[in-house]
Amino acid sequence: MPPPPLRDFPAFPFAPYPIQSEFMSFLYAALSSGPRALALLESPTGTGKTLSIICSALQWLLDHRDAAARGHPDRANASAAAAGGGEDDEPDWMRDFTPLPPKKEVRKNTKPHPARRQEPRKAAGPEKSEGIGKDDGEEEFLLDEYESDGEEGTRWRAVKRAHCGGGSSSESEGDVDEEEEEEEEVTPKVFFTSRTHSQLSQFVGELKRTEFSGKLRTVCLGSRKNLCINMDVQKLGSVNRMNERCLELQKNKRGSKVKVEGDNKKERRAKTSCGCPMLAKRSLQKQFRSEVSDHDALDIEDLAQIGKKIGTCPYYGARDMVRSADLVVLPYQSLLLKSARESLGLNLKNSVVIIDEAHNLADSLTSMYNSKITSSQLRAVLSHLEAYLNRFQNVLGAGNRRYIQTLTVLTRSFLRVLLNNEDCSSTMTSMTINKFLFSLDIDNINIVKLCQYLKESNIIHKVSGYANKLFITQAGVNDLNHLQQHDDGSSIAKFQALANFLHSLLNCNADGRIIVARQKSGGQPEDAYIKFVMLCAEKTFSEVTDDAHAVIMAGGTLQPIEETRLRLFPNLLPNDIKFFSCNHIVPPESILPIAVTRGPSGMTFDFSYGSRSSPTMIEELGRFLCNIVSIVPEGIVMFFGSYEYKNQVYDAWTSSGTISKIAKKKHVFREPRNSVDVEVILNKYKEAILSCSKHSGDSGVNGALLLAVVGGKISEGINFSDGMGRCVLMVGLPYPSPDDMELMETIKHIGNYTTPTDDKSFSSNDECKLEPGFGILRKCNRSGQDYYENLCMKAVNQSIGRAIRHVNDYAAMLLVDSRYSYTSSSRSFSCPAEKLPQWIKTRLTCSQNYGEVHRLLLRFFKLNKQTR
C-alpha cells in the first residue's frame, strides 16, 4: 500500500518531525478508508505517538462532520439514528447497577408483554411472608416472586431502573419534577482506551496541549476507587468492598410522597432518592455536568475535584455525559467487555475506537473473560444457600425454591470434584466445558436460565445479606468488619464468583478450557480452585470491529503482526491490514544496545533455567555489575525474570559481599511485590539519583541501582527518562514457565495441538494424562512455538524501552545472556535478537568479551556527556 500524501495538522502544538507527519497522515487516511477499517500503528515511546493520534484522529472527526453537514445537511442526523442500535479494577457485574437512563421503546403491539404482567402478585413485592417476623428484620431478605415459562423464560423484572441503581418501576418514576430528557447521542465519537488510569491521564494531559481540548467535549470514565468521593466508602480501602458498599447505598433509597402535575391533573407519586448522600440531589448532578462542560478537557483527578466541590458523585456524573461527548476516554474493560459496554450505554456504531498499549491485546481480552472460584468460596456459598433455604423455603415460591435448590446441587458438585483426589495422582487437570459438565453429571441443568435467574432475581444480595445477619448475630459486628477486610471475606464477592463461573460455562466448547486444581496432599483447602480459561479472542474482538467505523491499535511494539492477525482477526488477509511502523526519533548515537555474552572472568553468560541458579553464574553476574556501576552515571535499572530469582541473586550477593561493593557506587533498591509499595521505592530511587547529582563527588556514590522484575509494575507502567535510566540491564531471556497449565492450554489452542483423548469420552484416567510443557511445545506447530517465544521478547522489549522517553534522552541497553548473540543459522529456533524493535536491532552490538563492553560504555557516556 503506497504511503498517503502528507497533510497539515495545524492543531499540533509545535512543528512535527517528518516521521510524526507521516504517522498522522497514515492514520487520517486509514480513518477515511472506513467503514470497518483496521489499522495498526507502531511508534516507540518518545516519538510523540499520543499527540500524533490526538491531532490526526480528532481532525478527521471534525472534517467528517463538516463534510456531512455541507454535503448532506441531514446526513449527521441519519448517522445518529443509525447509531441507536452499541488499572480496570471494577468487576463488570457492578456496572449492571449503574446504567444510563434506558432508551424509550416504541411498541406497535399494545398487548402487555408477559414479563411485565404483575397482576398475580404485588408489584415488585416480596413473596408470602407468613411466619417471617417483621421485628427481627428478616422480611427484607425475602425474594420477589420469580416465574419461568416456555422458551422465553418469562420472569419478574423491574420495568425501569432508577438512575442510581436497580429499583422498581414505582421508585424509578419518582423525582419526575427533576427528571430530564436524554441528551441526543453525538455520533460519530472517538473512543480512546488504555490499560491504566495513569496512561489515560497522560492522554488527557497531551490533549490539553492542543486546540481540541476546547473544541470537543471530552469525558473520562474511571472506577469507583478513583472517582468515589464518599468518605465512608473511600475508607473501606478494598476495591470490592467499595463497589459493594456503593451498591448497598443505592439499594437503601429514601422515599417521600410528592404532588406531581400530569396530563390527568394531579396525582401522588413516590419521590425517591439514593441512599448515598452524593447522589441525593439530581440538581447537583446537573450542576456537575454543566460545570464539566464549561471546562476544557478534564482527567479523572479533575472530575473528582469538581465532584468534591459541588458535593455530588463524579462517578455517575461522568457516565451521564457519555451520550453527548465527542471523545470518550476509558479503561480497557469498560470498552472491551460487552456487558460493560451495555451497562455504560456505550454505542460504537460508526465511531472510531483507538486501543493504546495494544501489544498484548489478545491476552488482555481473553483474561477479561476468565473466571475462578476457590473451594473456600464454594463452601461459604453452600452454607449460605442452605441457611437461606432452611429459613425461607416454606414461604418461597416454586420458581425461587427450584433455582436455589439447583444452585445448591451445583455448588456441592463443584466442591466434590475439588476435594476428591483419591483416584488421580495429578492435582491439576484440564478439560473442555462439555467434559466438565458430563463428568459431574450436571449436563442436564439449564445453565442459561440459571444465569438469567442470578442476574435478575437479586438472589445474590438476599442470600448474602441474610448470611451477614446470621454472622452478626452469632459473632458480633466487629468480627464481621474484621472478616470483610479481606476481599475473599465478602459474602457477595464469593457468590458473584460462583455466578461468573456459571456464566463462563455458556461459552462454546472449543472457546475455552476448565482448569481443576485439587487440594494438594497436606496443602491448605484454599489451594483448590476451578477456573475457566478463555482461549478464543477473535469472537469477543469482532463485537468491537463489526460495530465501529474504524479500529486503531497503537503501541510501542506491535510486532509480530502475523500473530496479532491470527488471534484477533484471522479472517482478514495480511494485505487487508493497514500497518505503519516508524523508527525512533532519537539519533543513533543516543542508544547503545549490547548483547553481553561473557563476564569479566571470561565465563559465558547462560541464564537458562538449568544454569541460572549456579553459584558461579550468580557470582560472575555480580562481578560484571560491580564493574558496570563504576562506569554508568546516575540510574541503572536491572531486570530479572521473576521475583524468586531476583531474591535468590540478592541474597547470594549479600552473603558474598557483592552488595556492599555495589553500594559504594550506587544506592541499591529492590522492587517490592506489593504494588502499593512500588511508588514509595520509586520515589526513594529518584531522590537518591537527584541527591547524587547535586552532591557529586562528596561520597563517591554516583547514583542508584534498582533491581526490578519483568512483568512487574516497573517494567510496564513506569518511565525512566534521563538520569532515572541511563542503563537498562536485562538478565537472561524471561521465558514464562512451561509448567503453567493455562499458558500451555493457550499454546495448544494457537498451535492446533490435539491430544489423543480429546475426542474420547471423559474418564478420570484420561484426565490425568497431562504432558509436560516442553513436550507440548515440541509437538505444537510453529505458531504455538512462536507465541511462546514472542511472550518472552515482548516482555524484553517493554522493559528495555523504559529508558528512552524523548528525543534528547540517551541510554545503554545491556542484554546479558549469550543467547542474544545467536543467529538464525546457528540454531533451529529463531534468534531472540531478531524480535527486538527495529530501532534497537539495527544498532545492536554482539560483544565477544567483557573488555569490548567496557570500552563501548566508556566511549558512549563520555560522548553524550560532552554533547549535552
Protein Blocks (a to p, Z undefined) as FASTA:
>chain_A
ZZddddddfklmbdcdfklmmmmmmmmmmmmmmghiacdddddehilmmmmmmmmmmmmm
mmmmmmmmmmmmmlmmmmmmmmmmpccfbdfklmmmmcccddddddfblcdcfklpcklp
cehiacdfehiafklopmmmpccddddehjkopacddfbdcfkbccdfklmmgoklmpcc
dddddddddddddfbfklmmmmmmmmmmpmklmmpccdddddfklmoccfklmmnopaml
mmmmmmmmmmmccddddddddfklpadddddddfblklmpmklmmmmmmmmmmpccddfk
lmmmmmmmnopafklmmmmmmmmpmbdcddfklmmpmklmmmnopafehpacddehkllm
mmmmmmmmgccddfklmmmmmmmmmmmmmmmmmmpcfklmmmmmmmmmmmmmmmmmmmmc
klpcbfbdcddfklmmmmnopmmpcfklmmmmmmmnommmmmmmmmmmmmmmmnojklmm
mmmmpfklpmklmmmmmmmmmmmmmpcfklpccddddddehiafklpccddddfblklmm
mmmmmmpmbdcdddfblcdfklmmmmmmmmbcfklpccdddddfbdfklpccdddfbdfk
opacdfbfklmmpmklmmmmmmmmmmmmmmmgcjaddddfbfklmmmmmmmmmmnommmm
mmmmoccddddfblmlmmmmmmmmmmmmmmmmmmgoklopabdcddddehiaklmmccce
hjllmbccdehjadddfklmklmmmmmmmnopacfklmpccdfklmmmccdfklmmmmpc
fklmmmmmmmmmmmmmmmmmmmpmbfkbccddddddfklmpcfklpmbdcfklmgcfklm
mmpccdfbfklmmmmmmmmmmmmmmmZZ
